[in-house]
Amino acid sequence: MSTAPEHGPSWDDPALTLLARRLRDAHRLVAPLPPADRRRCIRHLLAITDLAKRDTALAARRLDAFLADFRPEPGSR
């Protein structure tokens, strides 16, 4: 059994910081949606957040796709 620390991303990784900010902003975008739509979108964002733990670049691409497809309904704001 090794006592060496895991070599994950560093805390000051600019790509992770940007992704975290974009995920936060995406959660703010879905907050005003009706409850059923909001739950579906939040589940999607949580899946992207979980993916970011393993593959930051893929998570960023998935977030890009989510935001490109995200269209709030008229009158939801």
C-alpha positions in Angstrom: 0.0 0.0 0.0 1.5 3.3 -1.0 1.4 6.4 1.2 2.1 8.8 -1.7 -0.6 11.4 -2.2 -3.0 11.1 -5.2 -1.9 13.2 -8.2 -5.2 14.9 -9.0 -5.7 18.4 -10.3 -4.3 21.2 -8.2 -6.5 23.6 -6.3 -5.4 26.6 -8.3 -6.0 25.0 -11.7 -7.5 27.8 -13.9 -9.5 25.4 -16.1 -11.2 23.9 -13.0 -11.9 27.4 -11.6 -13.5 28.5 -14.9 -15.5 25.3 -15.1 -16.7 25.8 -11.5 -17.8 29.4 -12.2 -19.6 28.3 -15.4 -21.4 25.5 -13.5 -22.5 28.0 -10.8 -23.8 30.3 -13.5 -25.7 27.5 -15.2 -27.3 26.6 -11.9 -28.4 30.2 -11.6 -29.9 30.0 -15.1 -32.1 27.0 -14.3 -33.2 28.3 -10.9 -36.2 30.2 -12.2 -37.5 27.3 -14.3 -40.7 25.4 -13.3 -40.0 22.6 -10.7 -40.0 19.7 -13.1 -37.8 21.3 -15.7 -35.5 22.7 -13.0 -35.0 19.2 -11.5 -34.2 17.7 -14.9 -31.7 20.4 -15.6 -30.1 20.2 -12.2 -29.7 16.4 -12.5 -27.9 17.1 -15.8 -25.6 19.7 -14.2 -24.8 17.4 -11.3 -23.8 14.7 -13.8 -21.5 17.2 -15.5 -20.1 18.2 -12.1 -19.4 14.5 -11.3 -17.7 14.1 -14.7 -15.4 17.1 -13.9 -13.8 15.0 -11.2 -12.5 12.6 -13.8 -12.2 14.6 -17.0 -12.3 18.4 -16.9 -12.1 18.9 -20.7 -15.0 16.5 -21.4 -17.1 18.1 -18.6 -16.4 21.6 -20.1 -17.6 20.3 -23.6 -20.7 18.8 -22.0 -21.5 22.0 -20.2 -21.0 23.9 -23.5 -23.6 21.5 -25.1 -26.0 21.9 -22.2 -25.8 25.7 -22.4 -26.2 25.7 -26.2 -29.4 23.6 -25.9 -30.7 25.5 -22.8 -33.6 27.7 -23.8 -35.6 29.0 -20.9 -39.3 29.2 -21.7 -40.7 32.6 -22.4 -42.0 34.3 -19.2 -39.9 32.1 -16.9 -37.6 35.0 -16.0 
